[in-house]
């Protein structure tokens, strides 16, 4: 059964699948019960939770980046302004270190999937997600057939709700990675990602669907999920309940500037059974975020932070001591925290040798297959719902309500509740909320997506002079030191829009014979 559904997604990838899929589409008798659906849901719809990068003693953490069972899109952490290069000592250039493998993404290269030696590697995120969407399409179709015969099956109802949620979540991720940002005025013309929601085999080549159509489908799927999961929250955080649906709904409505619907989705979020952690009680060197936390709503897939942001003293074994060839938290991010912000110690740690700041919301990565591990990209937390609501209120001009929401968060994040004073203007308040969102949700897969939507926001867009600067370095073998060579610079979406979306992989373009295209990314040179 696993083999059959795995092949369903190859419609987008391999032409040799067509005959098999034609047979599959007319014979799904093996999916006959709720238990059958649950097994397929676990095996084919969710991103892998089992794999754990549990202990790192070698700087070459990206050796299996092209594996379906490895880390998912670790490069999402290095494109925004929260990260910068972290170098110390010499590492062989043929090693799969984060810096050597991900520099193409970090520096917004024309072809980001090229390592430091100029060799290409495959971005499997596209294939990995569309594979799961293919399985979900079949699950949704077959689930409806089974529900017609068993309308009172509550477990089946929840499984169907999960399927709709996951399809919405996956398309939201694909859209914000490979598609253009959502602009209210031009969404019907702007190019998104290919949309396929039918379980049927279609003898066509796929092309980009417009943003409006993609987001309308995401909203429709979440509405279906909300109906099917109403009043339900699972016992485990790795399955989907109504709180996860509401959280994702509020995010999608925020991205599409439907602020009144953000408020609808988040109404009563405080009574959903979750609560904010008081960092005044935080225990040093423990996890801030973990699966059974009262803030965690949903999580799936591994945590890639330790692989992307390795320490500068991993182990003396194999000569890896006093070396770094990865990334660290950017100075620009760390300067956003005030001295009395307790998140400094809960969200970060200092590296062993250079005392550089490293992200560390999840710290027990040395524990093999830790059951408390959460994903660094595919997680939903209560504080996001609060921040989504506050931003929507501010955008609607309800400054007092927005500030009251923020005070709930600040009371749990500062000593003696000594956060900032309310900004004097509406625009200043929105800017404060954006910065607070950055401080709270850093290294959880939000910042790159948020910068894209801020850039095209219809009320308060980022300025035309907005840019991200990533420092780059030259290595001197004689002294075993690095010196600053300059910066790679990403200009605003208005000036360099193509570089604000990840190119669709070549294997998908080649199969679709030119019907899928990528905008041409700029050539980027080092700036002084």
C-alpha positions as CSV (number, residue, x, y, z in Angstrom):
1,X,0.0,0.0,0.0
2,X,2.8,2.4,0.9
3,X,4.4,1.7,-2.5
4,X,1.2,2.5,-4.4
5,X,0.5,5.8,-2.7
6,X,4.1,6.9,-2.9
7,X,3.9,6.6,-6.7
8,X,0.8,8.7,-6.9
9,X,2.8,11.9,-6.6
10,X,5.1,11.1,-9.5
11,X,2.5,12.6,-11.8
12,X,4.4,15.8,-11.5
13,X,7.8,14.1,-11.9
14,X,7.9,11.0,-14.0
15,X,6.0,10.3,-17.2
16,X,6.5,6.5,-16.8
17,X,3.9,6.6,-14.0
18,X,1.0,7.4,-16.2
19,X,-0.3,3.9,-17.0
20,X,0.0,2.8,-13.5
21,X,-1.9,5.8,-12.3
22,X,-4.7,5.2,-14.7
23,X,-5.1,1.8,-13.2
24,X,-4.8,3.1,-9.6
25,X,-7.5,5.8,-10.1
26,X,-10.1,3.1,-10.9
27,X,-9.1,0.6,-8.2
28,X,-8.6,1.8,-4.6
29,X,-10.3,-1.2,-2.9
30,X,-7.5,-1.7,-0.5
31,X,-8.5,1.6,1.3
32,X,-11.7,0.3,2.8
33,X,-11.7,1.2,6.5
34,X,-10.8,4.1,8.8
35,X,-7.8,2.1,10.0
36,X,-6.5,1.8,6.4
37,X,-6.8,5.6,6.0
38,X,-5.0,6.2,9.3
39,X,-2.1,3.9,8.3
40,X,-1.7,5.7,5.0
41,X,-2.0,9.1,6.7
42,X,0.9,8.3,9.1
43,X,3.1,6.8,6.4
44,X,2.4,9.0,3.5
45,X,0.8,12.3,4.4
46,X,2.8,13.6,7.4
47,X,6.5,14.6,7.0
48,X,8.8,12.2,8.7
49,X,9.0,12.6,12.5
50,X,11.3,9.6,13.2
51,X,14.6,10.8,11.8
52,X,16.6,12.7,14.4
53,X,19.9,14.4,14.0
54,X,20.5,13.5,17.6
55,X,24.2,14.1,18.0
56,X,26.6,16.1,15.9
57,X,30.4,15.6,16.2
58,X,31.3,16.4,12.6
59,X,30.9,19.7,10.8
60,X,29.6,17.9,7.6
61,X,25.9,18.0,8.6
62,X,24.5,18.3,5.1
63,X,25.7,15.1,3.7
64,X,22.2,13.7,3.0
65,X,20.4,16.9,2.2
66,X,19.0,15.3,-1.0
67,X,17.4,12.4,0.9
68,X,13.6,12.3,1.3
69,X,14.1,11.1,4.9
70,X,16.5,13.8,5.9
71,X,16.1,17.4,7.0
72,X,13.4,19.4,5.2
73,X,14.4,22.7,3.6
74,X,17.2,23.6,6.1
75,X,18.1,26.5,3.7
76,X,14.9,28.4,4.7
77,X,16.9,29.4,7.9
78,X,19.7,31.1,6.0
79,X,18.0,33.4,3.4
80,X,16.6,36.1,5.7
81,X,18.3,38.7,7.9
82,X,18.3,36.5,11.1
83,X,21.4,34.5,10.1
84,X,24.9,35.2,8.9
85,X,28.0,33.1,8.1
86,X,29.9,31.6,11.0
87,X,33.5,30.7,10.2
88,X,36.5,29.6,12.3
89,X,39.5,27.4,11.3
90,X,39.9,25.4,8.2
91,X,37.4,22.8,6.9
92,X,38.0,20.9,3.7
93,X,36.0,22.4,0.8
94,X,34.7,19.0,-0.2
95,X,33.0,18.5,3.1
96,X,29.2,18.9,3.2
97,X,29.2,21.7,5.8
98,X,26.2,24.0,6.1
99,X,28.3,27.0,4.8
100,X,29.6,25.1,1.8
101,X,26.3,23.5,0.8
102,X,23.9,26.3,1.6
103,X,25.9,29.4,0.5
104,X,23.9,29.5,-2.7
105,X,20.7,30.1,-0.7
106,X,22.4,32.4,1.8
107,X,23.8,34.6,-0.9
108,X,20.7,34.4,-3.2
109,X,22.7,32.9,-6.1
110,X,21.2,32.4,-9.6
111,X,21.2,28.7,-8.9
112,X,21.1,28.3,-5.1
113,X,21.5,24.5,-5.3
114,X,25.2,24.7,-6.1
115,X,27.8,24.0,-3.5
116,X,31.0,26.0,-2.9
117,X,32.9,23.8,-5.5
118,X,30.3,24.5,-8.2
119,X,28.6,21.1,-8.1
120,X,24.8,21.0,-8.3
121,X,22.6,19.1,-5.9
122,X,18.8,18.4,-6.0
123,X,16.3,20.4,-4.0
124,X,14.0,17.6,-2.8
125,X,11.6,19.8,-0.9
126,X,9.4,20.2,-4.0
127,X,9.2,16.5,-4.7
128,X,8.8,15.6,-1.0
129,X,5.8,17.9,-0.5
130,X,4.0,17.1,-3.8
131,X,4.5,13.4,-3.1
132,X,2.5,14.0,0.1
133,X,-0.1,16.1,-1.6
134,X,-0.7,13.3,-4.1
135,X,-1.3,10.9,-1.2
136,X,-3.6,13.4,0.5
137,X,-5.7,13.8,-2.6
138,X,-6.3,10.1,-2.7
139,X,-7.1,10.1,1.1
140,X,-9.6,12.9,0.7
141,X,-11.4,11.2,-2.2
142,X,-11.4,7.7,-0.6
143,X,-12.3,9.1,2.9
144,X,-15.4,10.7,1.4
145,X,-16.4,7.4,-0.1
146,X,-16.0,5.6,3.2
147,X,-17.8,8.4,5.1
148,X,-20.9,7.9,2.8
149,X,-21.1,4.3,4.2
150,X,-20.2,5.2,7.8
151,X,-21.5,8.7,8.4
152,X,-21.2,8.3,12.2
153,X,-17.5,7.4,12.3
154,X,-15.9,10.1,14.4
155,X,-12.4,8.9,13.9
156,X,-12.9,9.0,10.1
157,X,-14.2,12.5,10.4
158,X,-11.0,13.6,12.2
159,X,-8.8,11.8,9.7
160,X,-10.5,13.6,6.9
161,X,-10.0,16.9,8.7
162,X,-6.3,16.2,9.1
163,X,-6.0,15.5,5.4
164,X,-7.6,18.9,4.5
165,X,-5.4,20.7,7.0
166,X,-2.2,19.1,5.7
167,X,-3.0,19.9,2.1
168,X,-3.6,23.5,3.0
169,X,-0.4,23.6,5.0
170,X,1.7,22.1,2.2
171,X,0.3,24.5,-0.4
172,X,0.9,27.4,1.9
173,X,4.5,26.3,2.3
174,X,5.0,25.7,-1.4
175,X,3.4,29.0,-2.3
176,X,5.7,31.0,0.0
177,X,8.8,29.1,-1.1
178,X,8.4,28.8,-4.8
179,X,5.7,31.3,-5.6
180,X,5.6,35.1,-5.8
181,X,4.4,37.0,-2.7
182,X,0.6,37.6,-2.3
183,X,-0.4,41.1,-3.4
184,X,-4.0,42.0,-3.0
185,X,-4.2,44.1,-6.1
186,X,-2.6,41.6,-8.5
187,X,-3.2,38.2,-6.9
188,X,-5.3,37.0,-9.9
189,X,-2.3,37.6,-12.2
190,X,0.7,36.8,-10.0
191,X,2.3,33.4,-10.4
192,X,2.1,30.8,-7.6
193,X,2.7,27.1,-7.7
194,X,0.9,24.3,-9.7
195,X,-2.3,23.4,-8.0
196,X,-3.6,19.8,-8.2
197,X,-6.4,18.7,-5.8
198,X,-7.9,15.8,-7.8
199,X,-7.1,12.2,-7.2
200,X,-7.6,11.6,-10.9
201,X,-4.8,11.2,-13.4
202,X,-4.7,14.0,-15.9
203,X,-2.6,13.7,-19.1
204,X,-1.3,17.3,-19.0
205,X,1.9,19.2,-18.2
206,X,1.6,21.4,-15.2
207,X,2.1,25.2,-15.1
208,X,2.0,27.8,-12.3
209,X,-1.4,28.6,-10.9
210,X,-2.2,32.2,-10.0
211,X,-1.9,33.3,-6.4
212,X,-5.5,34.0,-5.9
213,X,-6.6,30.5,-6.9
214,X,-3.9,28.8,-4.7
215,X,-4.9,30.8,-1.7
216,X,-8.6,30.3,-2.3
217,X,-8.0,26.6,-2.2
218,X,-5.9,26.9,1.0
219,X,-8.8,28.8,2.6
220,X,-11.4,26.3,1.3
221,X,-9.3,23.3,2.7
222,X,-9.0,24.9,6.1
223,X,-12.7,25.6,6.2
224,X,-13.3,21.9,5.5
225,X,-10.8,21.0,8.2
226,X,-12.5,23.3,10.7
227,X,-15.8,21.7,10.1
228,X,-14.5,18.2,10.4
229,X,-12.3,18.9,13.5
230,X,-14.6,21.2,15.3
231,X,-14.2,20.8,19.1
232,X,-11.5,18.2,18.8
233,X,-7.9,18.4,20.0
234,X,-5.8,15.2,19.9
235,X,-3.9,13.7,22.8
236,X,-0.6,14.1,21.0
237,X,0.9,17.2,19.4
238,X,1.9,15.3,16.3
239,X,-1.7,15.0,15.1
240,X,-4.0,17.8,14.1
241,X,-6.9,19.3,16.0
242,X,-9.1,22.4,15.8
243,X,-6.4,24.7,17.5
244,X,-3.9,23.9,14.7
245,X,-6.5,24.7,12.1
246,X,-7.4,28.0,13.8
247,X,-3.7,28.9,14.0
248,X,-3.0,28.2,10.4
249,X,-6.2,30.0,9.4
250,X,-5.1,33.1,11.2
251,X,-1.7,33.0,9.4
252,X,-3.3,32.6,6.0
253,X,-5.7,35.5,6.6
254,X,-2.8,37.6,7.8
255,X,-0.9,36.9,4.6
256,X,-3.9,37.8,2.5
257,X,-4.7,40.9,4.5
258,X,-8.1,39.6,5.6
259,X,-7.7,41.1,9.1
260,X,-11.3,40.7,10.2
261,X,-11.0,37.0,9.6
262,X,-7.8,36.8,11.6
263,X,-9.8,38.0,14.5
264,X,-12.6,35.5,13.9
265,X,-10.1,32.6,13.7
266,X,-8.3,33.6,16.9
267,X,-11.4,34.5,19.0
268,X,-11.2,32.6,22.3
269,X,-7.7,31.2,21.6
270,X,-6.9,31.6,25.3
271,X,-9.5,28.9,26.1
272,X,-8.3,26.2,23.7
273,X,-6.2,24.5,26.4
274,X,-2.9,26.1,25.8
275,X,-1.0,28.8,27.8
276,X,2.2,30.9,27.5
277,X,5.3,29.9,29.3
278,X,6.6,32.4,31.9
279,X,10.3,32.8,31.2
280,X,10.9,34.1,34.7
281,X,10.7,30.4,35.6
282,X,12.9,29.2,32.7
283,X,15.6,26.6,33.7
284,X,18.9,27.4,32.1
285,X,20.1,25.1,29.3
286,X,16.7,23.4,29.0
287,X,14.4,23.3,26.0
288,X,12.3,26.4,25.6
289,X,10.1,24.7,23.0
290,X,9.2,21.1,23.3
291,X,6.4,18.8,22.3
292,X,4.5,18.7,25.6
293,X,4.9,22.4,26.2
294,X,1.7,24.3,27.0
295,X,2.6,26.6,24.0
296,X,3.0,23.8,21.4
297,X,-0.1,23.2,19.3
298,X,1.2,21.0,16.5
299,X,4.6,19.8,15.2
300,X,5.9,17.3,12.6
301,X,9.3,16.7,10.9
302,X,12.8,16.9,12.3
303,X,14.6,19.9,13.8
304,X,17.4,21.2,11.6
305,X,18.8,24.0,13.8
306,X,21.8,22.1,15.2
307,X,22.7,21.0,11.6
308,X,22.5,24.5,10.2
309,X,24.0,26.4,13.2
310,X,26.7,24.0,14.6
311,X,28.9,25.0,17.5
312,X,32.5,26.1,16.9
313,X,33.7,23.2,19.1
314,X,31.8,20.1,18.2
315,X,34.4,17.5,19.2
316,X,38.1,16.9,19.1
317,X,37.3,13.7,17.3
318,X,38.3,13.7,13.6
319,X,39.9,17.1,14.1
320,X,36.7,19.1,14.3
321,X,37.6,21.1,17.4
322,X,37.9,24.9,17.0
323,X,36.2,24.9,13.6
324,X,33.0,26.4,12.3
325,X,31.7,26.2,8.7
326,X,28.0,27.1,9.2
327,X,25.8,29.9,10.3
328,X,25.0,31.9,13.5
329,X,22.4,34.3,14.7
330,X,22.9,37.7,12.9
331,X,24.2,40.7,14.8
332,X,21.2,42.6,13.5
333,X,18.8,40.2,15.2
334,X,20.6,40.1,18.5
335,X,20.6,43.9,18.7
336,X,16.8,43.7,18.6
337,X,16.7,42.3,22.1
338,X,16.9,44.5,25.2
339,X,19.0,43.5,28.2
340,X,15.9,42.6,30.3
341,X,14.4,40.4,27.6
342,X,14.5,36.8,29.0
343,X,14.4,35.4,25.5
344,X,18.1,36.1,25.1
345,X,18.9,33.2,27.4
346,X,16.0,31.0,26.6
347,X,16.2,31.2,22.8
348,X,20.0,31.4,22.3
349,X,23.3,30.1,23.6
350,X,26.9,31.2,23.1
351,X,29.3,29.0,21.1
352,X,32.1,27.4,23.0
353,X,35.1,29.2,21.5
354,X,34.1,32.5,20.0
355,X,31.1,33.1,22.2
356,X,29.0,33.8,19.1
357,X,25.2,33.7,19.4
358,X,23.6,30.4,18.2
359,X,19.8,29.7,18.1
360,X,18.9,27.2,20.8
361,X,15.2,27.1,21.5
362,X,15.5,23.4,21.3
363,X,18.7,22.4,23.2
364,X,18.5,18.7,24.1
365,X,19.6,17.6,20.6
366,X,22.2,15.4,22.2
367,X,19.5,13.1,23.4
368,X,19.0,10.4,20.9
369,X,15.5,10.4,19.3
370,X,14.2,12.7,22.1
371,X,10.4,12.3,22.2
372,X,10.1,16.0,23.2
373,X,11.7,17.2,19.9
374,X,9.8,19.7,17.9
375,X,10.3,20.8,14.3
376,X,12.1,24.1,13.5
377,X,9.9,24.7,10.5
378,X,6.6,22.7,10.8
379,X,5.4,23.8,14.2
380,X,2.5,25.9,15.5
381,X,2.7,27.7,18.8
382,X,0.2,29.7,20.9
383,X,2.3,32.9,20.7
384,X,1.9,33.0,17.0
385,X,-1.9,33.2,17.4
386,X,-1.5,36.1,19.8
387,X,0.9,37.9,17.5
388,X,-1.4,37.3,14.4
389,X,-4.3,38.7,16.3
390,X,-2.3,41.8,17.6
391,X,-1.1,42.5,14.1
392,X,-4.6,42.3,12.6
393,X,-6.0,44.6,15.3
394,X,-3.3,47.1,14.6
395,X,-3.9,47.0,10.9
396,X,-7.6,47.6,11.5
397,X,-6.7,50.7,13.7
398,X,-7.6,49.1,17.0
399,X,-4.3,50.1,18.7
400,X,-5.4,49.7,22.2
401,X,-6.6,46.1,21.6
402,X,-3.4,45.3,19.8
403,X,-1.3,46.6,22.6
404,X,-3.3,44.7,25.2
405,X,-2.6,41.5,23.3
406,X,1.1,42.3,23.2
407,X,1.2,42.9,27.0
408,X,0.1,39.3,27.5
409,X,3.2,38.1,25.8
410,X,5.6,40.7,27.3
411,X,4.4,39.8,30.8
412,X,5.8,36.3,30.1
413,X,9.0,37.4,28.4
414,X,10.5,40.2,30.5
415,X,11.7,40.6,34.1
416,X,9.2,42.5,36.2
417,X,7.0,42.9,33.1
418,X,9.3,45.7,32.1
419,X,8.6,45.7,28.4
420,X,8.4,48.7,26.0
421,X,5.9,51.6,26.1
422,X,3.1,51.7,23.6
423,X,4.2,53.3,20.3
424,X,2.6,56.7,19.6
425,X,1.4,56.1,16.1
426,X,-0.4,53.3,14.3
427,X,2.5,52.8,11.9
428,X,5.0,52.7,14.7
429,X,2.8,50.1,16.5
430,X,2.7,47.9,13.4
431,X,6.5,48.1,13.1
432,X,6.8,47.2,16.8
433,X,4.6,44.1,16.3
434,X,6.7,43.1,13.3
435,X,9.9,43.4,15.4
436,X,8.2,41.5,18.3
437,X,7.2,38.8,15.9
438,X,10.9,38.5,14.8
439,X,12.1,38.3,18.3
440,X,9.5,35.7,19.4
441,X,9.3,33.4,16.3
442,X,12.9,33.5,15.0
443,X,14.3,30.3,13.6
444,X,10.9,28.7,13.4
445,X,10.5,29.2,9.7
446,X,8.6,32.6,9.8
447,X,11.1,35.4,9.0
448,X,11.6,34.8,5.2
449,X,7.9,34.5,4.6
450,X,7.1,37.5,6.8
451,X,9.6,39.7,5.0
452,X,8.0,38.8,1.7
453,X,4.6,39.8,2.8
454,X,5.8,43.0,4.5
455,X,7.4,44.0,1.3
456,X,4.1,44.0,-0.6
457,X,1.7,44.9,2.2
458,X,-0.9,47.4,0.9
459,X,-0.9,49.6,4.0
460,X,2.7,49.7,5.3
461,X,5.0,48.1,2.8
462,X,8.8,47.9,3.4
463,X,10.6,50.8,1.9
464,X,12.1,50.6,-1.6
465,X,15.5,50.9,0.1
466,X,15.1,47.8,2.2
467,X,17.9,45.3,1.8
468,X,19.5,42.3,3.5
469,X,23.3,42.2,3.8
470,X,25.1,39.0,4.4
471,X,28.9,39.3,5.2
472,X,31.2,37.0,3.3
473,X,34.8,36.1,4.2
474,X,38.2,35.2,2.6
475,X,40.3,32.4,4.2
476,X,44.1,32.8,4.8
477,X,45.7,29.3,5.1
478,X,48.9,30.8,6.4
479,X,47.3,32.2,9.5
480,X,44.2,29.9,9.6
481,X,42.0,33.0,9.8
482,X,39.1,34.6,8.0
483,X,38.8,38.3,7.0
484,X,35.7,40.1,5.9
485,X,35.6,40.3,2.1
486,X,32.5,42.4,1.9
487,X,28.8,41.6,1.6
488,X,26.2,39.9,-0.6
489,X,23.2,42.2,-0.8
490,X,19.6,41.3,-1.6
491,X,17.6,44.4,-2.5
492,X,13.9,44.9,-2.1
493,X,11.3,42.9,-4.0
494,X,10.6,45.9,-6.1
495,X,14.2,45.8,-7.4
496,X,15.0,42.1,-7.2
497,X,11.8,40.2,-7.0
498,X,13.0,37.0,-8.7
499,X,15.5,36.4,-5.9
500,X,12.8,36.5,-3.3
501,X,11.4,33.1,-4.4
502,X,13.2,29.8,-4.6
503,X,13.5,28.4,-8.2
504,X,11.4,25.4,-9.0
505,X,13.9,22.5,-9.3
506,X,15.1,21.6,-12.8
507,X,13.7,18.0,-12.6
508,X,10.2,19.4,-12.4
509,X,10.8,21.9,-15.2
510,X,12.3,19.3,-17.5
511,X,9.4,16.8,-17.0
512,X,6.9,19.5,-17.7
513,X,8.7,20.4,-20.9
514,X,8.8,24.2,-20.4
515,X,5.3,24.8,-19.1
516,X,6.8,25.5,-15.7
517,X,9.2,28.4,-15.7
518,X,11.2,30.4,-13.2
519,X,11.8,34.2,-13.2
520,X,15.5,35.0,-13.9
521,X,17.4,35.7,-10.8
522,X,20.1,38.5,-10.6
523,X,23.8,37.9,-10.8
524,X,25.2,38.8,-7.4
525,X,28.6,40.2,-6.8
526,X,30.4,41.0,-3.5
527,X,29.7,44.5,-2.4
528,X,32.2,46.5,-0.2
